[in-house]
């Protein structure tokens, strides 16, 4: 299993529909919203880790 770098959910790479390549590594996402959020600022998620579903901010 891979971890969605935006929300932290487990994603099965063999079934993942949403994925992107950043700096030569493939990242898998549970939804198009997580993929879009990652692509806006990938360095933020790689540095800070999963932040929850886009639009649902942690406090």
PQR file of N, CA, C, O and H, with PARSE charges and radii, in Angstrom:
ATOM      1  N   UNK A   1       0.837  -1.189   0.000 -0.4000 1.5000
ATOM      2  CA  UNK A   1       0.000   0.000   0.000 -0.0000 2.0000
ATOM      3  C   UNK A   1       0.876   1.244   0.000  0.5500 1.7000
ATOM      4  O   UNK A   1       1.963   1.273   0.576 -0.5500 1.4000
ATOM      5  N   UNK A   2       0.367   2.256  -0.660 -0.4000 1.5000
ATOM      6  CA  UNK A   2       1.016   3.561  -0.647 -0.0000 2.0000
ATOM      7  C   UNK A   2       0.163   4.488   0.228  0.5500 1.7000
ATOM      8  O   UNK A   2      -1.012   4.221   0.479 -0.5500 1.4000
ATOM      9  H   UNK A   2      -0.517   2.232  -1.128  0.4000 1.0000
ATOM     10  N   UNK A   3       0.764   5.551   0.671 -0.4000 1.5000
ATOM     11  CA  UNK A   3       0.050   6.535   1.483 -0.0000 2.0000
ATOM     12  C   UNK A   3      -0.216   7.773   0.630  0.5500 1.7000
ATOM     13  O   UNK A   3       0.694   8.324   0.009 -0.5500 1.4000
ATOM     14  H   UNK A   3       1.719   5.768   0.467  0.4000 1.0000
ATOM     15  N   UNK A   4      -1.467   8.196   0.611 -0.4000 1.5000
ATOM     16  CA  UNK A   4      -1.814   9.448  -0.055 -0.0000 2.0000
ATOM     17  C   UNK A   4      -1.094  10.571   0.694  0.5500 1.7000
ATOM     18  O   UNK A   4      -1.352  10.774   1.881 -0.5500 1.4000
ATOM     19  H   UNK A   4      -2.206   7.749   1.115  0.4000 1.0000
ATOM     20  N   UNK A   5      -0.191  11.310   0.024 -0.4000 1.5000
ATOM     21  CA  UNK A   5       0.603  12.312   0.745 -0.0000 2.0000
ATOM     22  C   UNK A   5      -0.195  13.524   1.210  0.5500 1.7000
ATOM     23  O   UNK A   5       0.307  14.337   1.986 -0.5500 1.4000
ATOM     24  H   UNK A   5       0.018  11.145  -0.940  0.4000 1.0000
ATOM     25  N   UNK A   6      -1.432  13.649   0.741 -0.4000 1.5000
ATOM     26  CA  UNK A   6      -2.256  14.798   1.124 -0.0000 2.0000
ATOM     27  C   UNK A   6      -3.134  14.482   2.327  0.5500 1.7000
ATOM     28  O   UNK A   6      -3.152  15.236   3.299 -0.5500 1.4000
ATOM     29  H   UNK A   6      -1.840  12.989   0.110  0.4000 1.0000
ATOM     30  N   UNK A   7      -3.866  13.363   2.266 -0.4000 1.5000
ATOM     31  CA  UNK A   7      -4.813  13.054   3.351 -0.0000 2.0000
ATOM     32  C   UNK A   7      -4.346  11.933   4.272  0.5500 1.7000
ATOM     33  O   UNK A   7      -4.864  11.795   5.380 -0.5500 1.4000
ATOM     34  H   UNK A   7      -3.852  12.750   1.476  0.4000 1.0000
ATOM     35  N   UNK A   8      -3.373  11.128   3.834 -0.4000 1.5000
ATOM     36  CA  UNK A   8      -2.844  10.068   4.685 -0.0000 2.0000
ATOM     37  C   UNK A   8      -3.541   8.730   4.530  0.5500 1.7000
ATOM     38  O   UNK A   8      -3.193   7.778   5.229 -0.5500 1.4000
ATOM     39  H   UNK A   8      -2.952  11.240   2.934  0.4000 1.0000
ATOM     40  N   UNK A   9      -4.522   8.628   3.628 -0.4000 1.5000
ATOM     41  CA  UNK A   9      -5.219   7.356   3.427 -0.0000 2.0000
ATOM     42  C   UNK A   9      -4.320   6.339   2.730  0.5500 1.7000
ATOM     43  O   UNK A   9      -3.426   6.708   1.969 -0.5500 1.4000
ATOM     44  H   UNK A   9      -4.805   9.402   3.060  0.4000 1.0000
ATOM     45  N   UNK A  10      -4.566   5.060   2.997 -0.4000 1.5000
ATOM     46  CA  UNK A  10      -3.882   3.989   2.277 -0.0000 2.0000
ATOM     47  C   UNK A  10      -4.454   3.915   0.865  0.5500 1.7000
ATOM     48  O   UNK A  10      -5.667   3.993   0.669 -0.5500 1.4000
ATOM     49  H   UNK A  10      -5.293   4.760   3.615  0.4000 1.0000
ATOM     50  N   UNK A  11      -3.566   3.764  -0.115 -0.4000 1.5000
ATOM     51  CA  UNK A  11      -3.979   3.652  -1.513 -0.0000 2.0000
ATOM     52  C   UNK A  11      -3.273   2.442  -2.111  0.5500 1.7000
ATOM     53  O   UNK A  11      -2.058   2.295  -1.973 -0.5500 1.4000
ATOM     54  H   UNK A  11      -2.581   3.701   0.044  0.4000 1.0000
ATOM     55  N   UNK A  12      -4.032   1.583  -2.772 -0.4000 1.5000
ATOM     56  CA  UNK A  12      -3.457   0.411  -3.438 -0.0000 2.0000
ATOM     57  C   UNK A  12      -2.905   0.858  -4.790  0.5500 1.7000
ATOM     58  O   UNK A  12      -3.684   1.184  -5.686 -0.5500 1.4000
ATOM     59  H   UNK A  12      -5.018   1.703  -2.884  0.4000 1.0000
ATOM     60  N   UNK A  13      -1.584   0.882  -4.960 -0.4000 1.5000
ATOM     61  CA  UNK A  13      -1.009   1.358  -6.218 -0.0000 2.0000
ATOM     62  C   UNK A  13      -1.494   0.584  -7.447  0.5500 1.7000
ATOM     63  O   UNK A  13      -1.559   1.144  -8.541 -0.5500 1.4000
ATOM     64  H   UNK A  13      -0.952   0.617  -4.232  0.4000 1.0000
ATOM     65  N   UNK A  14      -1.835  -0.694  -7.278 -0.4000 1.5000
ATOM     66  CA  UNK A  14      -2.278  -1.483  -8.434 -0.0000 2.0000
ATOM     67  C   UNK A  14      -3.676  -1.090  -8.892  0.5500 1.7000
ATOM     68  O   UNK A  14      -4.070  -1.401 -10.016 -0.5500 1.4000
ATOM     69  H   UNK A  14      -1.783  -1.150  -6.389  0.4000 1.0000
ATOM     70  N   UNK A  15      -4.434  -0.403  -8.025 -0.4000 1.5000
ATOM     71  CA  UNK A  15      -5.794   0.006  -8.364 -0.0000 2.0000
ATOM     72  C   UNK A  15      -5.970   1.519  -8.419  0.5500 1.7000
ATOM     73  O   UNK A  15      -7.050   2.015  -8.740 -0.5500 1.4000
ATOM     74  H   UNK A  15      -4.114  -0.150  -7.112  0.4000 1.0000
ATOM     75  N   UNK A  16      -4.909   2.244  -8.106 -0.4000 1.5000
ATOM     76  CA  UNK A  16      -5.014   3.707  -8.018 -0.0000 2.0000
ATOM     77  C   UNK A  16      -5.298   4.321  -9.386  0.5500 1.7000
ATOM     78  O   UNK A  16      -4.613   4.032 -10.367 -0.5500 1.4000
ATOM     79  H   UNK A  16      -4.032   1.841  -7.845  0.4000 1.0000
ATOM     80  N   UNK A  17      -6.304   5.158  -9.430 -0.4000 1.5000
ATOM     81  CA  UNK A  17      -6.665   5.876 -10.648 -0.0000 2.0000
ATOM     82  C   UNK A  17      -5.946   7.222 -10.690  0.5500 1.7000
ATOM     83  O   UNK A  17      -5.580   7.713 -11.758 -0.5500 1.4000
ATOM     84  H   UNK A  17      -6.860   5.393  -8.633  0.4000 1.0000
ATOM     85  N   UNK A  18      -5.753   7.806  -9.514 -0.4000 1.5000
ATOM     86  CA  UNK A  18      -5.172   9.138  -9.410 -0.0000 2.0000
ATOM     87  C   UNK A  18      -3.724   9.029  -8.963  0.5500 1.7000
ATOM     88  O   UNK A  18      -3.437   8.585  -7.851 -0.5500 1.4000
ATOM     89  H   UNK A  18      -6.051   7.408  -8.647  0.4000 1.0000
ATOM     90  N   UNK A  19      -2.818   9.436  -9.836 -0.4000 1.5000
ATOM     91  CA  UNK A  19      -1.404   9.397  -9.495 -0.0000 2.0000
ATOM     92  C   UNK A  19      -0.673  10.476 -10.279  0.5500 1.7000
ATOM     93  O   UNK A  19      -1.168  10.977 -11.288 -0.5500 1.4000
ATOM     94  H   UNK A  19      -3.051   9.797 -10.740  0.4000 1.0000
ATOM     95  N   UNK A  20       0.505  10.820  -9.797 -0.4000 1.5000
ATOM     96  CA  UNK A  20       1.335  11.800 -10.480 -0.0000 2.0000
ATOM     97  C   UNK A  20       2.791  11.467 -10.211  0.5500 1.7000
ATOM     98  O   UNK A  20       3.108  10.766  -9.250 -0.5500 1.4000
ATOM     99  H   UNK A  20       0.906  10.413  -8.977  0.4000 1.0000
ATOM    100  N   UNK A  21       3.662  11.961 -11.047 -0.4000 1.5000
ATOM    101  CA  UNK A  21       5.096  11.771 -10.858 -0.0000 2.0000
ATOM    102  C   UNK A  21       5.689  13.119 -10.487  0.5500 1.7000
ATOM    103  O   UNK A  21       5.466  14.120 -11.167 -0.5500 1.4000
ATOM    104  H   UNK A  21       3.405  12.530 -11.828  0.4000 1.0000
ATOM    105  N   UNK A  22       6.440  13.132  -9.409 -0.4000 1.5000
ATOM    106  CA  UNK A  22       7.113  14.353  -8.977 -0.0000 2.0000
ATOM    107  C   UNK A  22       8.547  14.003  -8.622  0.5500 1.7000
ATOM    108  O   UNK A  22       8.793  13.141  -7.778 -0.5500 1.4000
ATOM    109  H   UNK A  22       6.621  12.319  -8.855  0.4000 1.0000
ATOM    110  N   UNK A  23       9.493  14.672  -9.267 -0.4000 1.5000
ATOM    111  CA  UNK A  23      10.917  14.428  -9.061 -0.0000 2.0000
ATOM    112  C   UNK A  23      11.271  12.952  -9.204  0.5500 1.7000
ATOM    113  O   UNK A  23      12.081  12.421  -8.444 -0.5500 1.4000
ATOM    114  H   UNK A  23       9.293  15.372  -9.952  0.4000 1.0000
ATOM    115  N   UNK A  24      10.659  12.296 -10.185 -0.4000 1.5000
ATOM    116  CA  UNK A  24      10.985  10.916 -10.499 -0.0000 2.0000
ATOM    117  C   UNK A  24      10.317   9.868  -9.635  0.5500 1.7000
ATOM    118  O   UNK A  24      10.566   8.675  -9.813 -0.5500 1.4000
ATOM    119  H   UNK A  24      10.001  12.727 -10.802  0.4000 1.0000
ATOM    120  N   UNK A  25       9.462  10.290  -8.691 -0.4000 1.5000
ATOM    121  CA  UNK A  25       8.764   9.340  -7.822 -0.0000 2.0000
ATOM    122  C   UNK A  25       7.267   9.408  -8.103  0.5500 1.7000
ATOM    123  O   UNK A  25       6.714  10.484  -8.330 -0.5500 1.4000
ATOM    124  H   UNK A  25       9.260  11.259  -8.546  0.4000 1.0000
ATOM    125  N   UNK A  26       6.612   8.232  -8.084 -0.4000 1.5000
ATOM    126  CA  UNK A  26       5.169   8.183  -8.316 -0.0000 2.0000
ATOM    127  C   UNK A  26       4.443   8.328  -6.981  0.5500 1.7000
ATOM    128  O   UNK A  26       4.769   7.645  -6.010 -0.5500 1.4000
ATOM    129  H   UNK A  26       7.060   7.358  -7.899  0.4000 1.0000
ATOM    130  N   UNK A  27       3.463   9.219  -6.942 -0.4000 1.5000
ATOM    131  CA  UNK A  27       2.627   9.410  -5.758 -0.0000 2.0000
ATOM    132  C   UNK A  27       1.198   9.030  -6.123  0.5500 1.7000
ATOM    133  O   UNK A  27       0.711   9.342  -7.210 -0.5500 1.4000
ATOM    134  H   UNK A  27       3.198   9.773  -7.731  0.4000 1.0000
ATOM    135  N   UNK A  28       0.533   8.344  -5.179 -0.4000 1.5000
ATOM    136  CA  UNK A  28      -0.822   7.851  -5.416 -0.0000 2.0000
ATOM    137  C   UNK A  28      -1.797   8.595  -4.510  0.5500 1.7000
ATOM    138  O   UNK A  28      -1.467   8.961  -3.382 -0.5500 1.4000
ATOM    139  H   UNK A  28       0.928   8.091  -4.296  0.4000 1.0000
ATOM    140  N   UNK A  29      -3.016   8.812  -5.034 -0.4000 1.5000
ATOM    141  CA  UNK A  29      -4.012   9.600  -4.314 -0.0000 2.0000
ATOM    142  C   UNK A  29      -5.347   8.873  -4.270  0.5500 1.7000
ATOM    143  O   UNK A  29      -5.674   8.081  -5.154 -0.5500 1.4000
ATOM    144  H   UNK A  29      -3.284   8.515  -5.950  0.4000 1.0000
ATOM    145  N   UNK A  30      -6.111   9.160  -3.223 -0.4000 1.5000
ATOM    146  CA  UNK A  30      -7.421   8.515  -3.079 -0.0000 2.0000
ATOM    147  C   UNK A  30      -8.482   9.213  -3.913  0.5500 1.7000
ATOM    148  O   UNK A  30      -9.533   8.633  -4.186 -0.5500 1.4000
ATOM    149  H   UNK A  30      -5.846   9.803  -2.505  0.4000 1.0000
ATOM    150  N   UNK A  31      -8.221  10.455  -4.323 -0.4000 1.5000
ATOM    151  CA  UNK A  31      -9.249  11.223  -5.036 -0.0000 2.0000
ATOM    152  C   UNK A  31      -8.599  12.267  -5.941  0.5500 1.7000
ATOM    153  O   UNK A  31      -7.430  12.612  -5.767 -0.5500 1.4000
ATOM    154  H   UNK A  31      -7.367  10.926  -4.101  0.4000 1.0000
ATOM    155  N   UNK A  32      -9.371  12.767  -6.913 -0.4000 1.5000
ATOM    156  CA  UNK A  32      -8.830  13.843  -7.754 -0.0000 2.0000
ATOM    157  C   UNK A  32      -8.549  15.108  -6.951  0.5500 1.7000
ATOM    158  O   UNK A  32      -7.661  15.882  -7.309 -0.5500 1.4000
ATOM    159  H   UNK A  32     -10.320  12.486  -7.054  0.4000 1.0000
ATOM    160  N   UNK A  33      -9.298  15.327  -5.866 -0.4000 1.5000
ATOM    161  CA  UNK A  33      -9.082  16.519  -5.037 -0.0000 2.0000
ATOM    162  C   UNK A  33      -7.710  16.459  -4.365  0.5500 1.7000
ATOM    163  O   UNK A  33      -7.005  17.466  -4.299 -0.5500 1.4000
ATOM    164  H   UNK A  33     -10.019  14.698  -5.576  0.4000 1.0000
ATOM    165  N   UNK A  34      -7.330  15.280  -3.865 -0.4000 1.5000
ATOM    166  CA  UNK A  34      -6.016  15.141  -3.229 -0.0000 2.0000
ATOM    167  C   UNK A  34      -4.908  15.313  -4.262  0.5500 1.7000
ATOM    168  O   UNK A  34      -3.888  15.944  -3.984 -0.5500 1.4000
ATOM    169  H   UNK A  34      -7.903  14.462  -3.918  0.4000 1.0000
ATOM    170  N   UNK A  35      -5.105  14.762  -5.434 -0.4000 1.5000
ATOM    171  CA  UNK A  35      -4.094  14.898  -6.496 -0.0000 2.0000
ATOM    172  C   UNK A  35      -3.922  16.372  -6.864  0.5500 1.7000
ATOM    173  O   UNK A  35      -2.795  16.855  -6.973 -0.5500 1.4000
ATOM    174  H   UNK A  35      -5.934  14.250  -5.660  0.4000 1.0000
ATOM    175  N   UNK A  36      -5.019  17.081  -7.053 -0.4000 1.5000
ATOM    176  CA  UNK A  36      -4.955  18.502  -7.420 -0.0000 2.0000
ATOM    177  C   UNK A  36      -4.278  19.309  -6.316  0.5500 1.7000
ATOM    178  O   UNK A  36      -3.481  20.205  -6.592 -0.5500 1.4000
ATOM    179  H   UNK A  36      -5.935  16.689  -6.964  0.4000 1.0000
ATOM    180  N   UNK A  37      -4.601  18.984  -5.069 -0.4000 1.5000
ATOM    181  CA  UNK A  37      -4.004  19.710  -3.941 -0.0000 2.0000
ATOM    182  C   UNK A  37      -2.498  19.482  -3.896  0.5500 1.7000
ATOM    183  O   UNK A  37      -1.733  20.421  -3.675 -0.5500 1.4000
ATOM    184  H   UNK A  37      -5.248  18.255  -4.845  0.4000 1.0000
ATOM    185  N   UNK A  38      -2.073  18.246  -4.103 -0.4000 1.5000
ATOM    186  CA  UNK A  38      -0.639  17.930  -4.106 -0.0000 2.0000
ATOM    187  C   UNK A  38       0.064  18.682  -5.223  0.5500 1.7000
ATOM    188  O   UNK A  38       1.143  19.236  -5.015 -0.5500 1.4000
ATOM    189  H   UNK A  38      -2.694  17.483  -4.283  0.4000 1.0000
ATOM    190  N   UNK A  39      -0.534  18.707  -6.397 -0.4000 1.5000
ATOM    191  CA  UNK A  39       0.112  19.335  -7.547 -0.0000 2.0000
ATOM    192  C   UNK A  39       0.216  20.854  -7.404  0.5500 1.7000
ATOM    193  O   UNK A  39       1.040  21.475  -8.075 -0.5500 1.4000
ATOM    194  H   UNK A  39      -1.411  18.257  -6.566  0.4000 1.0000
ATOM    195  N   UNK A  40      -0.611  21.470  -6.536 -0.4000 1.5000
ATOM    196  CA  UNK A  40      -0.498  22.902  -6.275 -0.0000 2.0000
ATOM    197  C   UNK A  40       0.803  23.228  -5.543  0.5500 1.7000
ATOM    198  O   UNK A  40       1.446  24.243  -5.812 -0.5500 1.4000
ATOM    199  H   UNK A  40      -1.281  20.966  -5.991  0.4000 1.0000
ATOM    200  N   UNK A  41       1.183  22.338  -4.602 -0.4000 1.5000
ATOM    201  CA  UNK A  41       2.348  22.618  -3.768 -0.0000 2.0000
ATOM    202  C   UNK A  41       2.932  21.315  -3.224  0.5500 1.7000
ATOM    203  O   UNK A  41       2.821  21.037  -2.030 -0.5500 1.4000
ATOM    204  H   UNK A  41       0.662  21.514  -4.383  0.4000 1.0000
ATOM    205  N   UNK A  42       3.554  20.515  -4.094 -0.4000 1.5000
ATOM    206  CA  UNK A  42       4.067  19.212  -3.639 -0.0000 2.0000
ATOM    207  C   UNK A  42       5.089  19.300  -2.528  0.5500 1.7000
ATOM    208  O   UNK A  42       5.107  18.441  -1.647 -0.5500 1.4000
ATOM    209  H   UNK A  42       3.645  20.741  -5.064  0.4000 1.0000
ATOM    210  N   UNK A  43       5.934  20.305  -2.542 -0.4000 1.5000
ATOM    211  CA  UNK A  43       6.975  20.411  -1.504 -0.0000 2.0000
ATOM    212  C   UNK A  43       6.364  20.567  -0.110  0.5500 1.7000
ATOM    213  O   UNK A  43       6.926  20.080   0.871 -0.5500 1.4000
ATOM    214  H   UNK A  43       5.919  21.003  -3.258  0.4000 1.0000
ATOM    215  N   UNK A  44       5.222  21.240  -0.019 -0.4000 1.5000
ATOM    216  CA  UNK A  44       4.571  21.416   1.282 -0.0000 2.0000
ATOM    217  C   UNK A  44       4.193  20.058   1.880  0.5500 1.7000
ATOM    218  O   UNK A  44       4.458  19.793   3.052 -0.5500 1.4000
ATOM    219  H   UNK A  44       4.766  21.636  -0.815  0.4000 1.0000
ATOM    220  N   UNK A  45       3.571  19.200   1.062 -0.4000 1.5000
ATOM    221  CA  UNK A  45       3.133  17.893   1.570 -0.0000 2.0000
ATOM    222  C   UNK A  45       4.304  16.956   1.816  0.5500 1.7000
ATOM    223  O   UNK A  45       4.250  16.122   2.720 -0.5500 1.4000
ATOM    224  H   UNK A  45       3.356  19.414   0.110  0.4000 1.0000
ATOM    225  N   UNK A  46       5.361  17.083   1.025 -0.4000 1.5000
ATOM    226  CA  UNK A  46       6.532  16.238   1.250 -0.0000 2.0000
ATOM    227  C   UNK A  46       7.264  16.662   2.520  0.5500 1.7000
ATOM    228  O   UNK A  46       7.865  15.832   3.202 -0.5500 1.4000
ATOM    229  H   UNK A  46       5.405  17.760   0.290  0.4000 1.0000
ATOM    230  N   UNK A  47       7.212  17.933   2.829 -0.4000 1.5000
ATOM    231  CA  UNK A  47       7.889  18.434   4.025 -0.0000 2.0000
ATOM    232  C   UNK A  47       7.054  18.224   5.290  0.5500 1.7000
ATOM    233  O   UNK A  47       7.579  17.812   6.325 -0.5500 1.4000
ATOM    234  H   UNK A  47       6.724  18.607   2.274  0.4000 1.0000
ATOM    235  N   UNK A  48       5.738  18.513   5.202 -0.4000 1.5000
ATOM    236  CA  UNK A  48       4.879  18.496   6.384 -0.0000 2.0000
ATOM    237  C   UNK A  48       4.089  17.208   6.571  0.5500 1.7000
ATOM    238  O   UNK A  48       3.562  16.973   7.658 -0.5500 1.4000
ATOM    239  H   UNK A  48       5.311  18.848   4.362  0.4000 1.0000
ATOM    240  N   UNK A  49       3.989  16.370   5.548 -0.4000 1.5000
ATOM    241  CA  UNK A  49       3.220  15.140   5.648 -0.0000 2.0000
ATOM    242  C   UNK A  49       1.740  15.390   5.414  0.5500 1.7000
ATOM    243  O   UNK A  49       1.324  16.522   5.170 -0.5500 1.4000
ATOM    244  H   UNK A  49       4.417  16.561   4.664  0.4000 1.0000
ATOM    245  N   UNK A  50       0.945  14.326   5.491 -0.4000 1.5000
ATOM    246  CA  UNK A  50      -0.491  14.441   5.239 -0.0000 2.0000
ATOM    247  C   UNK A  50      -1.157  15.450   6.174  0.5500 1.7000
ATOM    248  O   UNK A  50      -0.842  15.532   7.361 -0.5500 1.4000
ATOM    249  H   UNK A  50       1.282  13.406   5.690  0.4000 1.0000
ATOM    250  N   UNK A  51      -2.086  16.214   5.600 -0.4000 1.5000
ATOM    251  CA  UNK A  51      -2.771  17.278   6.346 -0.0000 2.0000
ATOM    252  C   UNK A  51      -4.273  17.037   6.447  0.5500 1.7000
ATOM    253  O   UNK A  51      -4.994  17.916   6.918 -0.5500 1.4000
ATOM    254  H   UNK A  51      -2.342  16.148   4.636  0.4000 1.0000
ATOM    255  N   UNK A  52      -4.766  15.882   6.023 -0.4000 1.5000
ATOM    256  CA  UNK A  52      -6.203  15.626   6.022 -0.0000 2.0000
ATOM    257  C   UNK A  52      -6.794  15.924   4.655  0.5500 1.7000
ATOM    258  O   UNK A  52      -6.105  16.426   3.767 -0.5500 1.4000
ATOM    259  H   UNK A  52      -4.180  15.168   5.640  0.4000 1.0000
ATOM    260  N   UNK A  53      -8.066  15.616   4.491 -0.4000 1.5000
ATOM    261  CA  UNK A  53      -8.724  15.822   3.210 -0.0000 2.0000
ATOM    262  C   UNK A  53      -8.703  17.301   2.842  0.5500 1.7000
ATOM    263  O   UNK A  53      -8.891  18.156   3.707 -0.5500 1.4000
ATOM    264  H   UNK A  53      -8.626  15.208   5.213  0.4000 1.0000
ATOM    265  N   UNK A  54      -8.475  17.611   1.557 -0.4000 1.5000
ATOM    266  CA  UNK A  54      -8.487  19.014   1.131 -0.0000 2.0000
ATOM    267  C   UNK A  54      -9.805  19.680   1.512  0.5500 1.7000
ATOM    268  O   UNK A  54     -10.879  19.113   1.318 -0.5500 1.4000
ATOM    269  H   UNK A  54      -8.323  16.916   0.855  0.4000 1.0000
ATOM    270  N   UNK A  55      -9.709  20.876   2.051 -0.4000 1.5000
ATOM    271  CA  UNK A  55     -10.901  21.603   2.469 -0.0000 2.0000
ATOM    272  C   UNK A  55     -11.298  21.333   3.907  0.5500 1.7000
ATOM    273  O   UNK A  55     -12.169  22.016   4.446 -0.5500 1.4000
ATOM    274  H   UNK A  55      -8.836  21.337   2.209  0.4000 1.0000
ATOM    275  N   UNK A  56     -10.671  20.347   4.538 -0.4000 1.5000
ATOM    276  CA  UNK A  56     -10.923  20.039   5.946 -0.0000 2.0000
ATOM    277  C   UNK A  56      -9.622  20.245   6.718  0.5500 1.7000
ATOM    278  O   UNK A  56      -8.842  19.312   6.907 -0.5500 1.4000
ATOM    279  H   UNK A  56      -9.963  19.792   4.101  0.4000 1.0000
ATOM    280  N   UNK A  57      -9.409  21.449   7.147 -0.4000 1.5000
ATOM    281  CA  UNK A  57      -8.146  21.787   7.797 -0.0000 2.0000
ATOM    282  C   UNK A  57      -8.094  21.278   9.236  0.5500 1.7000
ATOM    283  O   UNK A  57      -9.079  21.304   9.975 -0.5500 1.4000
ATOM    284  H   UNK A  57     -10.042  22.207   6.993  0.4000 1.0000
ATOM    285  N   UNK A  58      -6.907  20.818   9.592 -0.4000 1.5000
ATOM    286  CA  UNK A  58      -6.689  20.407  10.978 -0.0000 2.0000
ATOM    287  C   UNK A  58      -6.452  21.632  11.843  0.5500 1.7000
ATOM    288  O   UNK A  58      -5.932  22.650  11.385 -0.5500 1.4000
ATOM    289  H   UNK A  58      -6.108  20.797   8.991  0.4000 1.0000
ATOM    290  N   UNK A  59      -6.841  21.511  13.090 -0.4000 1.5000
ATOM    291  CA  UNK A  59      -6.575  22.600  14.042 -0.0000 2.0000
ATOM    292  C   UNK A  59      -5.832  22.070  15.225  0.5500 1.7000
ATOM    293  O   UNK A  59      -5.512  22.827  16.143 -0.5500 1.4000
ATOM    294  H   UNK A  59      -7.263  20.684  13.462  0.4000 1.0000
TER
END
